[in-house]
Structure formats: structure tokens, C-alpha cells
């Protein structure tokens, strides 16, 4: 019997967006405990950009990237799901240890798959799994956000930043969000930020201090974000928008202010399985929760989509439609 093939985005060597090639690739075969999903949409993530650029030494090529996907169950030999169930999945080795969501089909462990009931269109549902998992986990697992906390979202115009603003405002926090562009401040206010600030790299020069700081820019602003925290405050390092991976000459006793905590959050499948994903989907469906969507592309436009992500021009979560 000939091997069935599918359309997939394959990377055979690191490089620019042009190394992502749409090819015919073998359809994965699920083993017991795994689920084959007919992918309808997937969001783009900066971790995939970093892998594409060659910053993930553990990833071997050729590889189908993609750390998330939404779609319908095509086969679940262990009986964990019914064929046709609408599902979402993230992380757990997707696109890294095994082929991920940039394809018509992906196979993932059943333990990282969630069934969801929704009438949301695929481009909206496809924006949610990784973005909402990261925002939810960072706020409520890493930062232990409380109602009335003063929260600084540094990197408010990133997709996770925008999701975090909406979630935090719904929770009752007082949200301040930053952007390097004055043109985007109004958008942050529409999402729920009570205050906005232009990020000039020296936010701590101002008088405001915060109970919780969500650091989405990365190491280039981490020292300043630590100084933005009030005594007893907490800073969580979650994202890296730039390419600076480490801090040179980091001196904890000098760089971490007295009685300020520093933590980090990257998320795991367990976090996705525990978060209230269905209720978030329901709130988005009903209009109680607003998210910012970026452009939607077709799978054969993956190179253009990665260029859009790399240029920080999306203004929201980029989603790829597979069908």
C-alpha cells in the first residue's frame, strides 16, 4: 500500500522565511494514546520563528513546525475522543520533538488535547490555544494576579500582551500597558488597559510602581522592569520579542530590588489542560472577552505570514487556515 500524503510546511535547514516550503509529506499514523487531528487552523508563535532561525539546537531537520493547532479528531485508536470532535492542542513537543501543526494532519499525545464546544470560526479559535494558555498561566499561575492588583503589561501590543490585558481587566486588576508606538495606545485602552505608557526603555524613571509586572519584551528591558515593581511586588519573565537571550554581568543583589520577586513562565501541556479554556472560548463567543486578531493567511502563504510576524507588523495573533 502506498503511503498517504498531505500538504505540510517543511523546514529542512534554518534560515529566513523562505526556508519554509509547502510540500507533500506522509500523513502521520497515530499509535495508542495518541490522536490524529485534521488541522483546520493554527496560530503562529515566536518560538517557531526562533526555531526557524536556528536558535533551537535540540530540533532536528527536516521538521514540520507548529506548537499548536485546532481542528477535528480524525483518529483516536485509544478511544479518548470521537471522530469529528472539535479539539485544540498545544506544546508537549509539537514541532520540536515530533512534527507539529503546520500541516493538514498532526499526531499528538491524547493527554495534551482538549475537546471544545464552540461555533467560533476557525480563524478565531485557531488564535486561542497558545496565546490564552500563556496569558492565563503567566497572570494566574506565575504572577498570582489578584483583583485590584496594579499590573504592568510590558509589551502590550504582543499577542500575549493583548490577551493578558483583556484577562486581567476582566479579573478586576488595574492594568497599565506599554507600547513603543503612540498609534497603538488607543487599541490597548480598547482591550481594557486603564493607563498606557510609551516604552522608552526607562519606565522606572517615572513615579509609578506596580504590584505585578508581566515582562514580554525580554532581557533587554528586564532590569528596568524589576525597578518598576513595588516593594513586595513580583516580575514574571514570559516573552522575548528581541534576540537578546541573556543578561551580561547580571548581579542579583544589585539588579533585583530589595523585596521584589523574579520568576518566569513558559507553559506546559499540564497548564493548558488545567486552564478554563472552554469558559474563555464561551466569553469570546458572547463578547464578554475581547481579543485582538492579526491577519489570517492560507497555508500556502506561510512565508509571507512569517515575514509579517518577524517584522512585528501583525497587530494581533496571526492565524493560518489549512482548509
Secondary structure, DSSP 8 states (H G I E B T S, - for coil): ----EEEEEEESS--SGGGEEEEEEE-----TTEEEEEEEEEE--HHHHHHHHT--TT--SSEE--SEEEEEEEE-TTSSS-TT-EEEEE-TTBTTTB--SSBSEEEEEGGGEEE------HHHHTTTHHHHHHHHIIIIIIS---TT-EEEEETTTSHHHHHHHHHHHHHT-EEEEEES-GGGHHHHHHHT-SEEEE--S-GGGSS--EEEEEE-S-HHHHHHHHHHEEEEEEEEE----SS--S-TT--HHHHS-TT-EEEE----HHHHHHS-HHHHHHHHHHTSS---EEEEEEGGGHHHHHHHHHTT--SSEEEEE--
